[in-house]
Amino acid sequence: MNQDESAWDDIVIGAGSAGCVVAARLSENSGRRVLLLEAGPKDVWLMKPFGLSYYLDFSRFEWGFWSQPDATRNLRTDHWRRGRVVGGSGSINGMNYVRGTRADFDRWAAMGNTGWSADDVMPLFRDMERCEPGYHTPPDLSIRGDCGPLPIREVRHCHPLTEAFLKAAQAAGIPRTQDFNGAQQEGVGYGQFNQRRGMRVSSADAWLNPALRRKNLQLTTDALVHKLLVKDGRVTGVAYEVGGVVRVAQAGRVIVCGGAINTPQLLMLSGIGDGRELQSLGIDVALHSPGVGRNLMEHPLIRPTWRVKGPSYSPTSNLLRMAGFGAKFLLTGQGPLATITEAMGFLRTSPTEPVPDVHMLFSVAGAVNDDERQFYKSLKVLPYPSFSMVLDKSYPLSRGTIRLASKDPKAAPLIAPNLLADDADVQTLVKAIRVLRRIVSQSPLADMVMDEVEPGPHATSEAALVEYVKARTGLAYHASGTCRMGVDEKAVVTPDLKVKGLENLWIADASVMPELISGNINAACMMIGEKLGRQLRG
């Protein structure tokens, strides 16, 4: 190993959605020297317009993880897309901006996680946001922010199918919400995105890039961290590889921001995890923490799809229409090059549900599962006019695990999703399909529909819908919970995000979530980074 010539006050591992924020906030203290290590390359312009993701190969910007065959879903395996690039998964996702409800965070606090109630975290969301002009209904600035680093826009100039969906949902008895990140999440409304004129704005754009002008912050890319160096209950530094050379960097504090898969993997490679499992792989145990890699949570997702009579955003051979999409993007920052999911809903599958139990996105281009082995092409966008209602269970009960395959830091971890291990998750998705069908049966959307592609008109019985759910359920790419915070014995970090049993190691990413929130988790990851960054900044 080659020793770095200088030591650091703070090392942040992972320039993802939370890590970029943590590093930026820590570097605001000019008296501290901060090193940010990222395994992937820098972000590139081509990753900014969402629509290009369906036509370009971005495989070099993600880890290429695949899960083990899942016995709860007919032995299906999934491509777990995780960003390996500055900005992390926030640089390759769909940019849907969802805070989660107040009740989500009050539930975290009720589990003993002091400092994580809605009253604690909602001001952080407000400080993050810069809600840009153009909302259909101006946001309530007592709840939403307009001066933060992260631009948030609401979709406008929507496709007629989107407007028809919103009206049909209301006709089906589902309320309309003017702002699902505001006072009322429940209902259907226009989508919101962390974009500026239709272009992606990740945490790297909003926080890290401006901070890199500071001399006390250094970003090192293409740097794969092999392990944390632990001695006498302290992390003294990290060993990482750049250009085939393994180096050691020393630090007073280390913050791991690798995400729900890479963070537990790194901890276990460093001897932090279930002692017996680590010893069986020839890894010296630095800290017996059996909760590392457990409690893997993911929103189980299905994609009911319908064929329609008129045009949608589905790609066709009509070059004039395709040119129109490009012109719309250039002139307004709207249309399918910005996003194909123009509306969102938080729905109850039964009137007896105390809160909305499913989350859905209205996609103006229909898609079905196709070749899972092609990055960003695991979904086949249908070549004829169609739409999908992308649906996931908000609060799944099933849990999976992350384990090491070997002590080789370059070996992919073993991902066991167990995505539908709890039958209640299956039943929720079955009931949700019936809710979507009720929406589609209402005018004006019903007048535009030709037929149901998936699950299909044959799938009417309970058994047929259960079979469809088990065969087709995939990932929302919201992996979380594998180093959860808490006050019980199995928790990996305390409510201040410090790893239990070590003096100077913290975690800030989706792995610390004790339960999933309703909806997309990227905004919550940035909030977690903001919270810890302020806490440690000094």
N, C-alpha and C positions, 0 to 999 in steps of 0.2 A: 504494500500500500504506500502511496505517496502522501505525505503529511502536508496539509495546507499551511501556508506561511503565516496566516493570521487566523485568529479565533473570532467568533461572532457572539453577539449578545443573544440573538434569536435566530433559529433556523426554522423556517416554515417549509414543510414537505407537501408539495402538491399545489400548483397554481390553478386550482379549479374555482368553482363558484364561491366557496367560502375562503379558500386559501388566498386568492387575490385580495379579498377584503381585509383579511387578517394582516397580511404583509403590508398593505397600504397604511392601515391604521397604526401598526407598530412603528413604521418608519416616520410617522408624524412626530415621534419623540426623537429629536435630532441627536440626543445623547446615546442612542442605541444603534448598533450596526446589525442589519437584518439581511440574511441570505435566504432567498426563495429558490427552491429546487423543483424543477418540473421535468418529468420523464419524457415528455413529448416536445415537439417543435413549437415555434411561435404561431399564433393565430394568423390566418391568411384571409385576404379580402374575399376570395371565392366562397368562404363559409358564411358570408353575411346575408345574401339573399336566400331565403328558405327554399324557394322553388328549385334552385340548382342542385339540391341534395338528391333529387330523383334522377339526375342525369350524370352526375360526376362521381368518381370513386374517391371517397374520403377515408378509405380503410387505414391509411397511414396515420390518421388522427384519432384512432381509437384502439383499445386494447385487444379486441378480437376474442373476448371471453365467450365460452360456450358452457352451458350448464350440463349436469349429469341427466340421464334419462329420468323423467319425472313420473313416478308410478301413479300419481294422482291425476295425470293427464295423458293416459295411454302411452307412457314412455316417451313423451315428446322432449326434445332438447331445444334450447333457445339461444339465440345470439344476444348476450348481455352487453349491449353497446354502452361503453363507458369512454368518455373523452380522454385521449392521451395527447393533450395539446394545451397551450396556455389558454385559460378560460374553462378548461375541463369539459364536462358534459354540457355546460352552459354554452359552449361554442358549437355544439352539434345538435342541440335539441330543437323543439318546435317553438320555443320562446313564449309559450303561454304563461302569463303572469297571474299567479293565484297566491294570495296570502294564506288562506285557511281561515276558519272561523274563530271567533273569540273562544267558543267552547272547546276547540281543539287544544288551545294552549292552556286554558284553565284545567283541562283534563291532565295535562303534563304536570301542572303545579299540584293538583290534588294527589298525585302519586308521590309527593314529597320533594319535587324538584322546585325548591324555592327560587324565585327570580324568573320563572318562565310562564307566569300567568299572562292573560291577555293584556292586563294593565301594564305589565312589564315589557312585553315585546311589541305591541302595536305602535308605540311611539318610535321604535326602531324602524319598522316598515315605513312609517310616515316620513322619517328623516331620510330614508333611502330614495324615496320616489320623487320624480319630477313628472307629474301628470301633465302631458302636453295638451294644448288646445285641440278641439275637435271632437270631444266626447258628445254623444247624442244628448246626454244630460250632464251638465257640468258637475264634476265630483265634489262631494262635501269636503272642504279643506279642513274641517275639524277632525276628519278621519283620514283623508288622503293627503299626500304631500305634493308640493309643487316646486320645491327648491333643492331636492336631493340630486345625487350624481347619476341616478338611473332613470332614463326617460321611459315613460309608460304611455302607450297610445292605445286608443280604442279603435277597432276596425270600423271603417266607413265605406260608403259606396259598395255595399254588399251585393252579392249575386241574388237574383230573384228567388232562388231556392232557399237561401238563408232567411230572407224575409218571410217566405211562405212557411218555413219551419217554425219561426217565432210565433206567427199567428196561429198555426195549427196546435202548437203546444198550449197556448192560452185557451183555445177552443176545447182542448182535452182536459181543462181544469188545472193546468200548471201555472203558477203565478209568473208574472214578468218582473224581473229585477233590473233596476237601472244601473246597479253597480254591485257585482258579486264580491268585490273587495271592499265594499262600503258597509252600510248598515244592514243590508239583507243579502245573504248569499243564496238562499233558496230561490229557485225559479230558473228561468231562461233569460239570456241577455247576450249582448254583443261581446265578442272576445277582446281580451286585453293582452298586450305583448310588450316585452322590453325591446323596443325598436325605436329607431329614428328614421322617419320617411321610409318605412318598410325594411330597413337594414338592421341586422342584429346588433344589439348593444349588450355584450356580456359583462360579467364583473371585471374581466380583464380590461375592457374598454372604459368602463365607468370608474373603476377604482385604481387598478394597477398601472395602466399606461401613464396617467398623470403623475403617479407617485414615483415612477422610475426616473423622473428628473431629479430626484433627491440623491445626493451622493452617498447616503448611508444605507441605500437599498440596492442589492445586487440580485438580478435574476439570472439563473443558470439553467438553460434548457438542455434537452436530451441527456438529462442526468437521472439515471435509475438508482434509487436508494436501495442498497442491499440490506442494511440492517441499522437499527439503533444500537449505540454502544452504551451498555448499562453496567454500572459498577457501584456496589454498595448502596443500592436503592436510588441511584441518580442516573439520568441519561447524560453522558458526558459529551456526546456528539453523534455523528452519523457517518457511515461508510457508503459512498455512492460512486457510480461509474460514469465516466464521460469519455467518449472516444476510445473505449476499450481499456482505460486506465482507472483503477479503483483508488479513490482518494478518501481522506478522512478530514472532516471539518468538526471543530470543537465549538460548543455553545453552552451558554448559561441556561437557556431555555429552548425547548423543542416543541413545536406545534405540528401535529400530523393532520393533514387535510386531504387525504387520498381518496375519500369516498367510502361507501359502504362495502365495497369489495377489496380495494387495495389497502385500506387502513387496517382491517383485521389481519390481512395477509402480512403486512409489514410487521405488525406487533408480534405475530407468531414466529416469523423469521428471526425476530430479535429475542425470542425466548419468553415472550409475554403471552400467556394463553393457558390452555389446559395442560398441566404438567405432564400427565401420562402420554397424551398424544404427541407432545413435543419431543419427549424422550424417545418415543418409538421411531421418530424420524432422525434421531441423532442430534437434536438441538438442545443445548444446555438451557435449563430453565432459569430465567432471571426473575420471573414473577408468576406464580400460579394464579391465573385469572380465568376460570373456566367459562366466563360469559363471552369472551372474545370469539367472534365468529358465529355466535348463536343469535337467535331472535331476528333472522333475516326476514324482512317484510317487503312486500311488493303489492301494488294494486293489480289484481287479476283483471285482464282486459279482453273484451270481445268487440267485434266490429260488424254488427248487422248492416247490411247494404241493400240498396234498392236501385233499380234501373228506372230512368225517367225519360219522358217524351222529348223534352227540349234540351238545349245545351247545358252542360255543367262545366267544371274546371278540368274534367278528364281530358288527357291529351288526345288529340285526333290528328289526322293528316291535313286538316284545314289550316294552311299556312297563314291565311288572313286572320283567323281567330288567334293563332299563336302570336302573330305580330301585334294584335290588339292587346294581348296580355302584357307583352313587353312594353308597349306604349303606356298602358295604364300604370305600370310600375314606375316608369321613368317620370311620368307627369304627376302622379298622386302618391306613390309609395304604397299602393294598394293592389289587390288582386292576387292570383295564385303564386306569383313570384315572391310575394311577401308572406302569404299564408293561405292554406286551403281550409283552415278551420276558423270560420268566421263567427260562430256562435258557441255558447257554452251553457250547460245546464247542471243544476244540482237538484236531484229529484228524489222523492220518496217512492219506494216500490209498493208501499201500502200506507193507507191513512193512519194505521196504528204505529208506524215508525215515529219515534220522538223527534228525529232530525232527518234531513236528506241522507240517504244511505248509498246513493250512487252518483257518480260524476260522469258527464258525457260531453263530447265535443262534436259539433256538427261539421263534417268534412264535405266540401262541395266537389270532391272527386272520390268516387267509390274505389275501394281497394279490398283485396282479399289476400290471404296468405299464399305465397308462392314459393320461390326458392330461398329458403332461410340462409343459405350459404353465401349470399351476396350482400355485402354491407350496403345499407340504405336501399337495397332492392329486395329485401325479405318480404316486402309487400308488393304485390302486383297491382299497379294502378290500372283500373279497367279502361279499355280503349273506347268504350261507348259511354254516353251520358249517364251519370249515376251519382249517388251520394252515399256516405257511410255515417252512421251514428256510433262514434267510438265511445265505448262505455266501460267503466271500471267500478269495482266496489270500493267505496270510500274508506271503510274501516275493516279490512280483512282480519280474520281470526287465524288463518293458516300462517305457519312459520317455517322457515328453512334455515340452512346453515352454510357457512363458508369455512372450509378446511384447507390445509396445505396438502398438495400432492407430493411435495418433497421439500427439502431445505434449499433447493436451487431458487434464488430470487427471480430467475427468468422463467420459471415454470408457472403456468397458469394455475390458480387455485381451483379447488373442487367446489362447485356451486351446486347445492341441492335445494331447489326452490320449494318443493312441496306446496305448490301454489294453490292447490285445491284440497289440501289435507282435511280441512274442516268442511263438512257438508253444508253448513250454513252459508258459506261463501258461494257454493254452487247454487243453492236455492235463491239467494239474492239476485244473481245474474239471470236466472230463469225468470223470476218475477219482473226484472227490469226489461227483458225482451218484450214482455206483454205490454209494459208501459210504452215502449217505443212504438209498437204496433198500433196502440191506441192513438198516439200522436199522428202517425202516418195516415191513419184512416180519416183524419179531419181535413176539411177544406181550409185553405187553398192547396195544401200540400198533396192531398189525395188526388186532386185533379191533374197533378203533374207526374204521378207515379205510374209506371207500366207494370212492374212486377217486383217481387222480393227475391233478391239474389241469395242472400244469406240471412237467417238460417234456411230460408226457402219455404214455399207454400206447403210442402209436405210435413214440415216440423210444427205440428200443432199440439201433439200430446205432451204430457209432462215428461215421459220417457224420452221422446225425441229431442226435446229441448235440453234435457240433462245430457244426452249424448252429444249434442252440438257443443254445449259449453265445455265438456271435458275434452272434446277433440280440437276446439278452436281457441280456447283461452290462451292468451299470451301475456306479454309484459307491457306495462306502462312506462318502463324505464325509470321507476321511482324506488330503487333499492335503498333500504335504510335499516337502522336498528341494530346493526351487528356489533356495536360497541356502546350500547345504550347507557344513558345516564340514569341515575337513581340513587336511592339510599339503602337498598337491600344488598344482600351478600353477592348476588349474581350481577349486579350493575358493574360496568367497566369503568365509568367515569362518574365523578360526583356532580352535583348540579352546577358547579363552577367550571365543568368540563375538564377537570384535572384527573388524570388516570390514577385510580385508587392504588396505593402501594408504592408510588414513585413520587419523588419530590418535585420534579421539574418537567413533566411531560403532560401536554394537553392535547385534546382532539377537538377539531371544529369541522364537521361535515355531517352528511345525512346519517352516518353510522350512530350518532349519539341520540337520535330521536327515539324516545321510549315507545311511542305509538305513531302511526302514520296520521298525517293531517288529511283533510278532504281536498282532493285535487292535486295539481302538479306541485312538486316540492322544491323547484329551483329557487323561488323567492325565499322560502324558509331557510334554505342553505345559505343564501347571502345574508339573511338576518342573523343566523348563527355566527357567521364570520364577523359581522358587525358587532355583535354582542361581546364575543371573546376579544376581538381587537381592541375595543374600548376598555375592556376590563384589564388587559395586560399592558396597554399603552403607557400608563403612568403619567 
